[in-house]
Amino acid sequence: MYSEYLKWLKSGLDNLNVGGHGWPGVKPDQSLAVEGNRVTEIMDALVERLGGNYPFGHPEYAGQMLKPPHGIAWAAYALAMAINPNNHALDGGPPTSEMEKECVRGLAAMFGYRDDFLGHLSSSGTIANLEALWVAGLLHPGKAIACTTAAHYTHERISAVLGLRCIKIPVGAGGYPDMDFLGKHAPEIGTLVVTMGTTGTGVVEPLHELTGFCRDAGIRIHIDAAYGGFFKLLEGMGMLNDAPWAHTSMADSIVIDPHKHGLQPYGCGCVLFRDASVGKLYKHDSPYTYFTSAELHLGEISLECSRAGASAAALWATLQAFPLKGDAGFGPILQQCRMAALEFADAAGSLDEYTMIGRPELDIVIFAPLTRGRLSSQVSECSKAVFRKGMDPAAPASERLYLSLYRMPTALLPADCGIETDTGEITVLRSTLMKPEHRDFVPEMVERLRRLAR
């Protein structure tokens, strides 16, 4: 199958030399031709340039939230991209529009939404959050958006773009919101953003403690599950704190990013609304689209216009191979990521040279070296040294480990981490173990950490 597919791709590249797209019976147009051997030269140069990337697909890369898409996703994306459908209106991509609706129904069901929801794919989680907060502002005009100081910076920035006030809620040492502060400002808030999987530390904010409060205060809830959303599939398996995940169906809107744990290429986010009546807020008219079907077009419920149908095809193909189930499909993949984080935290935390900064709630681990002293200023400098050494391409392979750095207020350090504070902020190390291959690599990661600490 793959050999034939690769031949098809190769024929497409060959056609660039003569022009056209290789359609049978269609004479190639020479204005599209690439001269001589330029295709080969350009692709060789591209391969060389791409070689400058870090090894994102290898488990030794345990830094930022970067992971290659599954092979079936990029193959489906490439296949659909050759057609280049546009999921704005049905006449731009009838098959991929149906695939998108199927995928979105599956994601909505995963969170417990009933059939009368509204949702679609987007080009990113940022755009999905933009839509959710845009709707929030229209439903509660004059009211503020609230999120914790641990939430992604995009919420404050999006609020500014939309002309909405953003209230930042302080968090305590566990990363949970200050409920007294929230209660004091409740009359000013129209929508509360609850992050289920903060991008800094992977904290799942206590949705179960917030739903009743928000209902009584008349505050809408928007879940930002861009990073952590797929962990919903592990609910009831004894691997997570199930309490917040059991309340996702009560949220007014939810965002999830399939291009993170959903094994998709970049450019695939999703926004969901529990109440389909918010569709009226999108109402608009176009004099040249929406005529091919009496059904609701995806473009009529989206702020974006042109959207890649290839993204829907890639996600649809992936969900055929890995259904949204906890005991099969995506479930075992997320289990491996979760176990990798727990095992890494236990093993690295047992080293004399390192200390854990809290217990991982998903698959992000925060830790710090103690090899040059325990003062927060010393720990910060040592964290940066370990980071630089691990990222150094000239370093021995036995010491190469791609980590990331994380800055946090020292006031949020756990009392039992063994760090003494002499600064208001500290820089520590952060590992995102979002590839299932990380689990088998944990012993090697820990050994490389030990060598780096020397």
ZIHUUR-V87517 format. One record per helix or strand of 2 or more residues. SS is the DSSP state (alpha for helix, beta for strand). FROM is the first residue (numbers start at 0). TO is the last residue. Records with the same first field share a line. If there is no record, write none. Layout:
SS=FROM-TO + FROM-TO
//
This chain:
alpha=1-17 + 29-31 + 37-49 + 70-80 + 89-91 + 93-109 + 124-138 + 153-161 + 178-187 + 206-216 + 228-233 + 241-244 + 247-249 + 275-281 + 297-300 + 308-320 + 329-348 + 375-390 + 396-398 + 409-411 + 437-452
beta=117-121 + 143-147 + 165-168 + 188-195 + 219-224 + 252-255 + 268-272 + 353-355 + 363-368 + 403-408 + 424-431
//
